[in-house]
Structure formats: C-alpha cells, structure tokens
Amino acid sequence: MSRIKDLQKNLFGGTTSNARQFGMIFTLVAIVVLFQILTDGLTLRSDNLIALFQQNSYILILAIGMLMVIVAGHIDLSVGSVAAFAGILVAKSMADWSLPWPVAILFGLAIGAIIGAWQGFWVAYIGVPAFIVTLAGMLLFRGGNQYIGNANTIPVPEGFREIGSGFLPEFGPNTGYNNATLLLGLAAAVAVVWREIQARKTRRAMDADPAPMWISILRMAIMVGVIASRHCASPVVASAPASRSRASSCWSW
C-alpha cells in the first residue's frame, strides 16, 4: 500500500492522488488500447497522433485559459466566441489591411488580451457575476464575428497556413529535422532538468526523499516526444512543401 501511495505522489507532481484520478487514467488507457485493437494498430500511428494534435490544438490552448478561470471559481461562456472574433480580425488584417502574418498574430493576441481585461474588469471591480458577463460577451462577439466575416471565407498567406497546420518555419543548417522543433525540445528538456534539480534541493532541505530518477526521465521523454511528434512530416499533410523534407524523420508504431 505504501508503494502505491509513493507512486501516486511521484506521478502527480508531489501530491497524493485519489482513486478517481487513477480511474480516469486507466479509462483513457483502456480506450486507446480498445481503438488500437479495433483499428488494427492505426490509432497509435504517428500520422494519426499528429492529426489528432492538429485538429484539437486550439481546444487545448483554450482549455489552458479556461483552467485559470475555473480555478479562480468562475466560468467563461464566451471563450469560443472570443476566439472566433479574434480569428476573423486576424484574417481581415492580413487580407484587407496588408499586415504581415507575424504582426497579425500579435494583433490577434492583443485583441484577446483586451477583451479578457474588459470582461475581467466587470467581474473583479464592478462585481457582476462571471456567468452574466461572459454570456453577454458570447452573444456580442459571436455577432461581431458574423458581422465582420459576413459568413465568407477569407484567404490568408501561405506562411500563416503553414504555422496554423502545425509546422514551424525552416532555418539554419540541414540537420535532418526541423531546427525550430529541435530548439523547442532542447528548451523543454532544460526546463524539466532545471525543475527537477530545484525540486530535489527543496526535498533535501525538507529532509524528504526525492522522486526516483526514472520519474524525471519519463516526464522529460514525454514532453520532448510530444513536441517532436507535432512537427514530423506525415502522409496526412499531403500539401506540405518540399522544403519540409528535413523534418521527415518520424516513427510509427
């Protein structure tokens, strides 16, 4: 029993987890194994995993912001409408205002920050419940999206489409991989190692046993593997330009 508790504590960031958390993990593993069997091994292929990440990447990003709101004890009903409103402004800024796509991305981030600050002002300083504020925001920005976009498709530059498809731009010497991906993986590895060093110092100062080294290696491998697999060229992206052939070293199970 003590070994199970230690495993719970090490796997979940130093806090003891309950059976419900482990139940969710086992359920997820069971679903993956089931579909792996039913699809004759296609579920865990690298191209399928890349497609899943690409199709749900915006949901993962929005979930990060929603997590902060929920932890604060509130709710945000306008997150989808705000994302659509900022997205249509980014597209219009590139198509009609001739903004370069990197500047347009910064413009969209600024729009989202302003909208978040505006809604947060009504909740934090005026005292209006977040449910009411974000419900009004949902209707307002959904209407703004329809008004600005007029339900039309707006063409965007090729560079914006590429980075939106999950590919980072190529630069530097030919390493056989995407150099931007290698830098991200290296930065992630350094961050994990630095965090583990600091955590071990803290545990030793508190006379607590540090987590086993294999836990640290597992965390780092998962982080680097996820980042690297996001940018492998695969048959899913048939329109990928030839310049991306340097990122073609992938694995499949």
Secondary structure as UniProt FT lines:
FT   HELIX           2..11
FT   TURN            12..14
FT   HELIX           19..38
FT   TURN            39..41
FT   TURN            43..44
FT   HELIX           46..71
FT   TURN            72..73
FT   HELIX           79..95
FT   HELIX           101..121
FT   HELIX           122..126
FT   HELIX           130..149
FT   TURN            150..151
FT   HELIX           158..164
FT   TURN            165..166
FT   HELIX           179..205
FT   TURN            206..207
FT   HELIX           213..229
FT   TURN            230..231
FT   TURN            235..236
FT   TURN            238..239
FT   HELIX           242..247
//
